[in-house]
Amino acid sequence: MKTEFQIGIGVVLGDYWGGGKGWYASDYRGKVFKTLGELKSFIDKELQTGGLDSGMGYEKLIGYAIWATKIQTIEQHGQLFTNESSELLTSKGLDSISEWDIDSALAAIHG
């Protein structure tokens, strides 16, 4: 069985240059990792370096909520079977207002 993890779409919350804060879509769809730990490490590193905002250009990133998909593939009698499951990864240690901002952004994107 082959297992891989992919990053989906999500939102990033950040402080704007000159004041205020807001969210922007983060889209790394198609980026593949061998483990969920590698995926989480990548997201956390991108948050710290400012790359997670897909080019929006915040002064400082605050947090994120991004979907991760686990894809398992197995071959049986010459046929491939795939199972997918997703989970929402979120920043740790956010204040309640930032958590609300991210929840509101996700609702705006996903309805």
Secondary structure, 3 states (H helix, E strand, C coil): CEEEEEEEEEEEEEECCCCCEEEEEEECCCCEECCHHHHHHHHHHHHHHCHHHCCCCCCEEEEEEEEEEEEEEEEECCEEEEEEEEEEEECCCCCHHHHHHHHHHHHHHHC
